[in-house]
Amino acid sequence: MKNVQKRSIDFKRILLATTCFLIGMTASIYGQEESVYVSEVHVSDNGDGTYTNPILHADYSDPDVVKVGDDFYMTASSFNAVPGLPILHSKDLVNWELVNHALPNLHPIKHFTEPQHGNGVWAPSIRYHDGEYYIFWGDPDFGIYMVKTDDPEGEWSEPHLVKGGKGLIDPSPLWDDDGRAYITHAYARSRSGINTVLVVQEMKPDASGVIGDPVLAFDGHDGNRVVEGPKFKKYNDTYYILAPAGGVTEGWQLAMRSDNVFGPYEAKTVLHQGSTNINGPHQGGLVKLDSGESWFVHFQDKGVYGRIVHLNPVNWKDGWPMMGKDLNNDGIGEPVKTHQKPDVGNVEWAIQTPPETDEFESEKLGLQWQWHGNPESTWALTSRFGFLRLYGKPLPEGTKNLWDVPGLLLQKFPAPEFRATTKLEFTSHMYGEKAGLIVMGEDYSYLSVTHQRDGMYVSQVITEGADAGNPEEEIEGEFVDTDELWFRVDVTEGGESQFSYSTDGQNFETIGQPFAAKEGRWIGAKVGLFANQPRNGDPEDYIDYSSQYSGFADFDFFRVTRVE
């Protein structure tokens, strides 16, 4: 077994090295020296100077973008997922690389050791000022936080509470020409009792706190309900606030402008769904290029897939940033499907996408992975070359299902259709321990191997209403005579998920029934890995009583490919 395993590892190393070499050669031809990742399941760049929306078919909710020199950096809402505040980098606004997270743990640390579904990081803004990058975000339960750095791909500062309070969300800063600073934000009615209004408040120039009282800058109760997610800008001598209204799925994008930072602001609808099938479309970042072009990066809510990211051209008309294309001559832009790429100069940058597949060749987890709560250092270890080891930690006390378990290692759905395959070797120290492949949301389903007294048992489980505490239901299961298994899930349009497994890596057997994946709390469904053990192990449950500690699963790879 060990010799076969070694040969498998060696083959994988050769294959990975060859792939990286070829991709690296391609990248150097197109102006990049380092290797890049290119998805098999979703690429926006058409390779002919055009792109097709969405630029990211993944849940990068409430995106915001900053341009510094020739580089673009994007961040997005991460809610309760850890690490939080993803940092994506691009040279052309179409091809994006996931390069970092600004928030290794959510604060307050202890509060987020348990899953806080739908809470945490809401609608961040990323800005560059005086040689430093800043990200501001609202936590609806604690207030407005800020982190900063001089290197977005390096270490960020510890979170600083700029303004404490309940229901303060969606902040965006502005440093004015005279050195004074301001911040605008919205309110979450669930915590503050109000919404649909935006305020502006002076802020200390070092962003350490606020000055004076907030001033009502815009009230959307006259037809722009649920106005939120503001982004503060100043062009020439005019102050702009870009903000969505109308709700996540049915809303539209507003632009507001004023000659005074505190307002009053006049408003105009500059983007809506119109005749397209792109709902929402709103909330994002506006950037101006050296070429004179302007572009708007925003999201579309796509249910089980989360809030996916679109890119639309911006044309300034009479001082208003009109977005997309006015297809029906109603004076309001609509999202484009396919369009010429942004003019960022004469360099054609290599096609690249955020990572999905992970061969577990690194000593660190891939940046695509997130937990459901602040992690412990012993949840996952790269203890063997080419493998990720997940330890079977006891389920939290009182747990009815996996909704309240923070130790789920998950990543975003990357495309409308995809296949996720993993290989695992299961080493159990207790009867009842299990490990597997999961599709997670308010409903969830997984395929697992459990060490029962009669042997290794493979089964599919479905839990409907996991967020309501409903129990798991086993759909189908069968015993296998091996602890080395390949698990797979095929996700097709709409999130329908079908599990299968193999004992040889070649022949896969469908198990259970199709599962209709469901989004989580303010996030899309996710796919990933887990391992756990019963909460209270009886001494007679230990397979080897001299080893009363967690078993583990060694995952050889996690590969995202096309559904065949």
Phi, psi and omega per residue, in radians:
M1 nan -0.732 -3.107
K2 -1.145 -0.695 3.140
N3 -1.141 -0.725 3.088
V4 -1.079 -0.738 -3.122
Q5 -1.108 -0.749 -3.137
K6 -1.109 -0.764 3.113
R7 -1.066 -0.677 3.106
S8 -1.075 -0.762 3.139
I9 -1.116 -0.787 -3.122
D10 -1.068 -0.740 3.120
F11 -1.087 -0.710 -3.117
K12 -1.140 -0.671 3.128
R13 -1.128 -0.743 3.133
I14 -1.114 -0.794 -3.128
L15 -1.089 -0.776 -3.126
L16 -1.126 -0.755 -3.134
A17 -1.093 -0.740 3.132
T18 -1.105 -0.758 3.140
T19 -1.089 -0.816 -3.136
C20 -1.074 -0.690 3.132
F21 -1.076 -0.803 -3.098
L22 -1.151 -0.748 3.123
I23 -1.149 -0.677 3.131
G24 -1.104 -0.711 3.095
M25 -1.082 -0.744 3.101
T26 -1.069 -0.749 -3.117
A27 -1.100 -0.707 -3.111
S28 -1.137 -0.580 3.104
I29 -1.107 -0.612 -3.067
Y30 -1.695 0.291 3.007
G31 1.731 0.207 3.100
Q32 -2.280 2.388 -3.092
E33 -1.588 -0.600 -3.073
E34 -1.443 2.777 3.119
S35 -1.238 2.689 -3.121
V36 -2.261 2.764 3.098
Y37 -1.723 2.355 3.093
V38 -2.198 2.119 -3.108
S39 -1.152 2.543 3.001
E40 -1.472 -0.245 -2.937
V41 -2.008 -0.319 3.057
H42 -2.734 2.077 3.033
V43 -2.315 2.262 -3.102
S44 -1.519 -0.587 -3.099
D45 -1.257 2.131 -3.092
N46 -1.450 -0.091 3.090
G47 1.350 0.097 -3.121
D48 -2.195 0.358 -3.113
G49 1.610 0.017 3.097
T50 -2.116 2.922 3.046
Y51 -2.359 2.801 3.094
T52 -2.163 2.247 3.094
N53 -1.275 2.602 0.015
P54 -1.362 2.625 3.094
I55 -1.281 -0.464 3.020
L56 -2.345 2.010 3.089
H57 -1.612 0.993 -3.120
A58 -2.571 2.838 -2.937
D59 -1.443 1.272 2.984
Y60 -1.792 1.391 -2.981
S61 -1.228 2.525 3.031
D62 0.939 0.905 -3.028
P63 -1.194 2.618 2.959
D64 -2.410 2.593 -2.998
V65 -2.308 2.513 3.020
V66 -2.256 2.502 3.077
K67 -1.881 2.224 3.070
V68 -2.323 1.935 -3.035
G69 1.104 -2.187 3.116
D70 -1.704 0.153 -3.058
D71 -1.911 2.495 3.014
F72 -2.017 2.367 3.054
Y73 -2.165 2.365 -3.136
M74 -2.120 2.521 2.933
T75 -2.291 3.034 -3.034
A76 -2.751 2.869 3.042
S77 -1.067 2.434 3.075
S78 -2.185 -0.115 3.079
F79 0.891 -2.139 -3.056
N80 -1.596 -0.006 -3.078
A81 -1.297 2.476 -3.076
V82 -2.252 2.309 -0.009
P83 -1.201 2.760 -3.067
G84 -1.936 3.053 -3.120
L85 0.936 1.260 3.102
P86 -1.052 2.524 3.057
I87 -2.028 2.033 3.103
L88 -1.959 2.554 -3.098
H89 -2.151 2.505 3.109
S90 -2.575 2.736 3.011
K91 -1.866 -0.227 -3.031
D92 -2.424 0.124 3.137
L93 1.253 -0.070 -3.139
V94 -1.885 -0.827 -3.119
N95 -1.694 2.107 -3.027
W96 -2.136 2.458 3.064
E97 -2.047 2.330 3.047
L98 -1.446 1.997 -2.977
V99 -1.975 -0.246 -3.037
N100 -3.034 3.015 2.853
H101 -2.255 2.379 -3.110
A102 -1.418 -0.232 -3.006
L103 -2.259 1.601 -3.128
P104 -1.086 -0.567 3.083
N105 -2.420 2.646 3.066
L106 -1.455 2.534 3.137
H107 -2.006 2.503 -0.024
P108 -1.153 2.420 -3.015
I109 -0.963 -0.903 -3.051
K110 -1.120 -0.676 -3.114
H111 -1.020 -0.651 -3.046
F112 -1.718 0.295 2.979
T113 -1.284 -0.363 3.006
E114 -1.820 2.554 3.141
P115 -0.999 2.239 3.094
Q116 -2.030 1.210 -2.991
H117 -0.957 2.218 3.106
G118 1.448 -0.115 3.134
N119 -1.780 -2.990 3.069
G120 1.652 -2.138 -2.981
V121 -1.593 1.956 3.104
W122 -1.959 2.288 2.890
A123 0.705 1.291 3.134
P124 -1.370 2.814 2.969
S125 -2.149 2.357 3.087
I126 -1.964 2.320 -3.100
R127 -2.442 2.805 3.076
Y128 -2.148 2.199 -3.112
H129 -2.586 2.205 3.009
D130 0.919 0.794 3.057
G131 1.467 0.079 -3.125
E132 -2.295 2.564 3.026
Y133 -1.610 2.373 3.108
Y134 -2.132 2.493 2.909
I135 -2.203 2.209 3.039
F136 -1.932 2.477 3.027
W137 -2.596 2.815 3.094
G138 -1.863 2.277 2.915
D139 -1.796 2.039 -2.995
P140 -1.070 -0.302 -3.116
D141 -1.747 -0.266 -3.037
F142 -2.217 -0.527 3.116
G143 2.300 -2.770 -3.043
I144 -1.735 2.139 -3.136
Y145 -1.896 2.829 3.079
M146 -2.512 2.454 2.914
V147 -2.236 2.749 -3.138
K148 -2.593 2.869 -3.138
T149 -2.880 2.823 2.974
D150 -1.733 -0.034 3.114
D151 -2.444 1.796 -3.075
P152 -1.106 -0.342 3.118
E153 -1.661 0.075 3.116
G154 -1.919 -2.556 -3.077
E155 -1.518 2.386 3.070
W156 -1.748 2.786 3.140
S157 -1.203 2.859 3.017
E158 -1.142 2.564 3.137
P159 -1.020 2.362 3.089
H160 -2.030 2.266 3.141
L161 -1.425 1.846 -3.109
V162 -1.342 -0.674 -3.121
K163 -2.637 1.991 3.142
G164 -1.468 2.673 3.082
G165 2.642 2.793 3.109
K166 -1.463 2.368 2.997
G167 1.390 0.194 3.099
L168 -1.539 2.000 -3.007
I169 -2.349 2.881 2.927
D170 0.990 0.931 -3.107
P171 -1.391 2.670 3.046
S172 -2.564 2.217 -3.086
P173 -1.614 2.841 3.040
L174 -2.576 2.153 3.001
W175 -1.719 2.121 -3.044
D176 -1.508 2.969 -3.075
D177 -1.150 -0.433 -3.102
D178 -1.563 0.102 3.113
G179 1.627 -0.192 3.094
R180 -1.384 2.741 -3.094
A181 -2.231 2.677 -3.100
Y182 -2.468 2.860 3.067
I183 -2.480 2.425 3.010
T184 -2.000 2.621 3.082
H185 -2.746 2.936 3.116
A186 -1.952 -3.056 -3.138
Y187 -2.256 2.477 3.031
A188 -1.644 2.054 -3.089
R189 -1.088 -0.532 -3.105
S190 -1.085 -0.420 3.137
R191 -1.942 -0.628 -3.027
S192 -1.769 -0.303 -3.107
G193 1.528 -0.072 3.121
I194 -2.337 2.779 2.970
N195 -2.772 -2.997 3.078
T196 1.173 0.297 3.034
V197 -2.276 2.619 3.051
L198 -2.089 2.459 3.100
V199 -2.111 2.740 3.015
V200 -2.151 2.387 -3.132
Q201 -2.429 2.497 3.078
E202 -1.208 2.566 -3.118
M203 -2.238 2.573 3.049
K204 -1.037 2.434 -3.069
P205 -1.013 -0.453 3.091
D206 -1.538 0.113 3.099
A207 1.116 0.387 -3.136
S208 -1.428 -0.269 -3.129
G209 -3.100 -3.129 -3.134
V210 -1.869 2.845 -3.112
I211 -2.165 2.332 3.075
G212 1.217 -2.715 -3.071
D213 -1.947 2.691 3.070
P214 -1.196 2.546 3.142
V215 -2.018 2.309 3.111
L216 -1.167 2.036 -3.095
A217 -1.785 -0.536 -3.123
F218 -2.680 2.363 3.098
D219 -2.119 2.053 -3.062
G220 -1.628 0.180 -3.070
H221 -1.195 -0.155 -3.116
D222 -1.619 0.376 3.088
G223 2.364 -0.045 3.108
N224 -2.102 1.087 -3.083
R225 -1.041 2.701 3.088
V226 0.921 0.729 3.034
V227 -1.224 2.324 -3.042
E228 -2.853 -2.963 3.020
G229 0.939 0.737 -3.065
P230 -1.233 2.613 3.004
K231 -2.222 2.136 -3.012
F232 -1.576 2.276 3.107
K233 -2.462 2.762 2.962
K234 -2.391 2.149 3.085
Y235 -2.136 2.164 -3.015
N236 0.998 -2.093 -3.133
D237 -1.903 0.261 -3.074
T238 -1.929 2.342 3.073
Y239 -1.594 2.376 3.126
Y240 -2.170 2.461 2.925
I241 -2.158 2.080 3.066
L242 -1.718 2.233 -3.052
A243 -2.642 2.465 3.036
P244 -1.393 2.743 3.045
A245 -2.520 2.829 3.026
G246 1.613 -0.068 3.120
G247 1.760 2.858 -2.996
V248 -1.101 -0.821 -3.023
T249 -1.627 -0.400 -3.031
E250 -2.004 0.093 -2.925
G251 -1.498 -2.996 -3.083
W252 -2.539 2.959 -3.099
Q253 -1.835 2.249 3.070
L254 -1.803 2.606 2.845
A255 -2.079 2.346 3.113
M256 -2.126 2.583 3.138
R257 -2.539 2.688 -3.121
S258 -2.793 2.697 3.032
D259 -1.485 -0.163 -3.134
N260 -2.118 2.363 -3.071
V261 -1.030 -0.538 -3.135
F262 -1.569 -0.051 3.136
G263 1.643 -2.940 0.120
P264 -1.267 2.682 -3.116
Y265 -1.865 2.313 2.957
E266 -1.565 2.631 -3.010
A267 -2.216 2.645 3.093
K268 -2.526 2.417 3.036
T269 -1.357 2.139 -3.046
V270 -2.002 -0.144 3.112
L271 -2.735 2.344 3.027
H272 -2.622 3.029 -3.075
Q273 -1.146 -0.722 3.134
G274 0.967 -2.252 -3.083
S275 -1.558 0.043 -3.098
T276 -1.531 3.075 3.051
N277 -1.808 0.327 3.140
I278 -1.664 1.722 -3.083
N279 -1.304 2.957 3.103
G280 1.499 -1.036 -1.671
P281 -0.961 2.144 -3.101
H282 -3.042 3.105 3.074
Q283 1.068 1.833 3.139
G284 -3.083 -2.747 -3.034
G285 -2.040 2.380 3.089
L286 -1.831 2.244 3.103
V287 -2.281 2.542 3.035
K288 -1.859 2.388 -3.111
L289 -1.710 2.833 3.104
D290 -1.104 -0.458 3.132
S291 -1.273 -0.153 -3.092
G292 1.725 -0.235 3.105
E293 -1.263 2.691 2.992
S294 -2.177 2.557 -3.083
W295 -2.450 2.629 -3.115
F296 -2.164 2.117 3.071
V297 -1.757 2.197 -3.029
H298 -2.588 3.107 -3.133
F299 -1.989 2.822 2.955
Q300 -2.201 2.280 3.085
D301 -1.373 2.133 -3.130
K302 -2.167 0.744 2.978
G303 1.018 -2.042 -3.051
V304 -1.063 -0.444 3.139
Y305 -1.497 -0.106 -3.127
G306 1.479 -2.735 -3.092
R307 -1.762 1.784 -3.040
I308 -1.544 2.861 -2.882
V309 -1.912 2.315 3.108
H310 -2.086 2.772 3.083
L311 -2.215 2.221 -3.124
N312 -2.287 2.467 3.082
P313 -1.197 2.682 3.129
V314 -2.185 2.238 3.053
N315 -2.036 2.206 -3.131
W316 -1.460 2.129 3.140
K317 -2.254 2.048 3.141
D318 0.956 0.625 3.101
G319 1.460 0.133 3.127
W320 -1.965 2.392 3.096
P321 -1.461 1.612 -3.130
M322 -1.443 2.233 -2.950
M323 -1.891 2.579 3.136
G324 1.255 -2.538 3.137
K325 -2.248 2.381 3.081
D326 -1.440 1.614 -3.009
L327 -1.393 -0.423 -3.083
N328 -2.106 0.274 3.051
N329 1.028 0.627 3.070
D330 -1.705 0.109 3.102
G331 1.461 0.110 -3.123
I332 -2.218 2.388 -3.138
G333 -1.292 2.667 3.040
E334 -2.163 2.645 -3.090
P335 -1.091 2.501 3.076
V336 -1.557 2.683 3.064
K337 -1.640 -1.024 3.097
T338 -2.142 2.442 -3.042
H339 -2.708 2.772 3.011
Q340 -1.080 2.447 -3.128
K341 -1.174 2.756 3.106
P342 -1.021 2.561 3.104
D343 -1.481 1.710 3.140
V344 -1.934 0.362 -3.113
G345 1.952 -2.899 -3.029
N346 -1.582 -0.056 -3.117
V347 -1.490 2.282 3.030
E348 -1.697 1.843 -3.042
W349 -1.338 2.626 -3.081
A350 -1.102 2.549 3.019
I351 -1.172 2.288 3.074
Q352 -2.700 2.790 -3.110
T353 -2.489 2.849 3.010
P354 -1.062 2.638 -3.060
P355 -1.243 2.650 3.059
E356 -2.312 -1.043 3.081
T357 -1.149 2.496 3.083
D358 -2.432 2.063 3.100
E359 -1.506 -0.035 -3.138
F360 0.965 0.767 3.111
E361 -1.607 -0.189 -3.062
S362 -1.731 2.799 3.066
E363 -1.369 -0.094 3.108
K364 -2.092 2.655 3.031
L365 -1.118 2.557 3.030
G366 -1.075 2.621 -3.056
L367 -1.173 -0.259 3.141
Q368 -1.291 -0.258 -3.023
W369 -1.534 2.431 3.066
Q370 -2.443 2.644 3.046
W371 -1.720 2.946 3.102
H372 -1.561 -0.003 3.091
G373 -2.882 2.993 3.116
N374 -0.994 2.184 -2.990
P375 -1.468 2.760 2.920
E376 -1.649 2.646 -3.050
S377 -1.160 -0.321 -3.079
T378 -1.672 0.086 3.128
W379 -1.223 -0.705 -3.069
A380 -2.453 2.299 3.113
L381 -2.375 2.432 3.007
T382 -1.578 1.363 -2.967
S383 -1.551 -0.256 3.060
R384 -2.310 2.557 3.129
F385 -1.035 2.223 3.066
G386 1.442 0.216 -3.141
F387 -2.393 2.615 2.967
L388 -1.871 2.227 3.129
R389 -1.819 2.121 3.018
L390 -1.864 2.224 3.134
Y391 -1.565 2.496 -3.124
G392 -1.418 1.455 -3.118
K393 -1.336 2.611 3.119
P394 -1.076 2.511 3.070
L395 -1.134 2.516 3.112
P396 -1.019 2.628 -3.119
E397 -1.075 2.361 3.120
G398 1.430 0.066 -3.106
T399 -1.182 2.246 3.100
K400 -1.692 -0.440 3.096
N401 -2.824 -2.961 -3.037
L402 -1.422 -0.032 3.114
W403 -1.026 -0.613 -3.092
D404 -1.708 0.263 -3.133
V405 -1.745 2.078 -3.114
P406 -1.350 -0.395 -2.999
G407 -1.514 0.822 3.018
L408 -1.803 2.203 -3.105
L409 -1.693 1.920 -2.889
L410 -2.310 2.765 2.976
Q411 -2.421 2.889 -3.044
K412 -1.232 2.634 2.897
F413 -1.056 2.222 -3.032
P414 -1.694 -0.138 -3.009
A415 -2.917 2.889 3.088
P416 -1.042 -0.629 3.127
E417 -2.370 2.384 3.109
F418 -2.854 2.855 3.075
R419 -2.095 2.309 3.051
A420 -2.046 2.182 -3.112
T421 -2.222 2.385 3.080
T422 -2.379 2.671 3.033
K423 -2.041 2.351 -3.135
L424 -2.388 2.651 2.989
E425 -2.114 2.147 -2.965
F426 -1.822 2.144 3.084
T427 -2.052 1.831 -3.045
S428 -1.779 2.464 3.064
H429 -1.949 -0.061 -3.079
M430 -2.585 2.424 3.000
Y431 -1.100 2.375 -3.139
G432 1.766 -0.223 3.064
E433 -1.188 2.608 -3.137
K434 -2.579 2.811 3.056
A435 -2.612 2.668 -3.111
G436 -3.090 -2.923 -3.097
L437 -2.001 2.268 -2.981
I438 -2.292 2.521 2.906
V439 -1.921 2.002 -2.907
M440 -1.974 2.393 3.021
G441 -2.969 -2.792 3.079
E442 -1.117 -0.509 2.783
D443 -1.879 2.626 3.076
Y444 -2.557 2.844 3.058
S445 -2.538 2.585 3.074
Y446 -2.535 2.810 2.994
L447 -1.997 2.186 -3.038
S448 -2.376 2.827 2.933
V449 -2.001 2.271 -3.130
T450 -2.139 2.381 3.072
H451 -1.506 1.772 3.065
Q452 -1.725 2.981 -3.089
R453 -1.111 -0.439 3.136
D454 -1.612 0.012 3.105
G455 2.301 -2.926 3.141
M456 -1.390 2.278 -2.985
Y457 -2.189 2.097 3.113
V458 -1.753 2.308 -3.098
S459 -2.663 2.704 2.983
Q460 -1.790 2.385 3.099
V461 -2.138 2.471 3.007
I462 -2.194 2.364 3.059
T463 -2.194 1.947 3.072
E464 -1.667 2.305 -3.099
G465 1.257 0.725 3.120
A466 -1.051 -0.646 -3.139
D467 -1.141 -0.374 3.110
A468 -1.613 0.046 3.111
G469 1.512 0.270 -3.139
N470 -1.217 2.625 -3.071
P471 -1.363 2.825 3.043
E472 -1.274 2.612 3.076
E473 -2.212 2.123 3.075
E474 -1.333 2.275 -3.117
I475 -1.629 -0.783 3.139
E476 -2.795 2.550 3.098
G477 -2.685 2.767 3.112
E478 -2.760 2.668 -3.141
F479 -1.434 2.563 3.077
V480 -2.241 2.764 -3.069
D481 -1.836 0.576 3.139
T482 -2.588 2.707 3.040
D483 -1.858 0.151 3.088
E484 -1.976 2.067 -2.970
L485 -2.442 2.687 2.990
W486 -1.965 2.209 3.099
F487 -1.968 2.555 -3.100
R488 -2.538 2.573 2.955
V489 -2.364 2.287 3.038
D490 -1.775 2.101 3.105
V491 -1.866 2.152 -3.136
T492 -2.018 3.075 -2.997
E493 -0.823 2.291 -3.123
G494 1.557 -0.072 3.096
G495 1.610 0.192 3.102
E496 -1.175 2.234 -2.984
S497 -2.139 2.236 3.112
Q498 -2.133 2.161 -3.135
F499 -1.590 2.668 3.011
S500 -2.667 2.881 3.132
Y501 -2.527 2.863 -3.137
S502 -2.502 2.631 3.038
T503 -1.835 -0.031 3.140
D504 -2.303 -0.034 3.139
G505 1.413 -0.026 -3.108
Q506 -2.014 -0.831 -3.067
N507 -1.827 1.996 -3.101
F508 -1.813 2.383 -3.128
E509 -1.939 2.136 3.087
T510 -1.130 2.439 3.134
I511 -2.361 2.496 3.085
G512 1.318 -2.572 -3.079
Q513 -2.325 2.790 3.099
P514 -1.037 2.497 -3.121
F515 -2.077 2.251 3.095
A516 -1.488 1.768 -3.118
A517 -1.051 2.616 -3.119
K518 -2.307 2.534 3.130
E519 -1.107 2.821 3.041
G520 -1.560 -2.765 -3.135
R521 -1.482 1.779 -3.102
W522 1.231 0.118 3.119
I523 -2.291 2.844 3.064
G524 -1.327 3.008 3.024
A525 -1.116 2.728 3.126
K526 -2.288 2.817 3.120
V527 -2.253 2.504 -3.125
G528 3.097 -2.685 -2.945
L529 -2.189 2.748 3.080
F530 -2.758 2.828 2.999
A531 -2.644 2.434 3.104
N532 -2.710 3.021 3.088
Q533 -2.432 2.829 3.123
P534 -0.993 2.665 -3.092
R535 -1.072 -0.898 -3.090
N536 -2.121 1.831 -3.118
G537 -1.454 2.237 3.034
D538 -1.329 2.495 3.138
P539 -0.887 -0.605 -3.110
E540 -1.345 -0.123 3.088
D541 -1.418 -0.279 -3.126
Y542 -1.331 2.276 3.140
I543 -1.199 -0.706 3.051
D544 -2.214 1.817 -3.000
Y545 -1.103 -0.370 3.113
S546 -1.317 -0.170 -3.133
S547 -2.130 1.307 -3.078
Q548 -1.579 1.189 3.085
Y549 -2.572 3.141 -2.992
S550 -1.178 2.443 2.878
G551 -1.325 -3.089 -3.086
F552 -2.718 2.831 3.039
A553 -2.129 2.261 3.057
D554 -1.718 2.012 3.140
F555 -1.685 2.117 -3.069
D556 -1.318 -0.672 -3.128
F557 -2.856 2.900 2.976
F558 -2.396 1.901 -3.000
R559 -2.025 2.257 3.090
V560 -1.858 2.086 -3.090
T561 -2.394 3.139 3.087
R562 -1.256 2.645 3.001
V563 -1.334 2.205 -3.123
E564 -1.641 nan nan
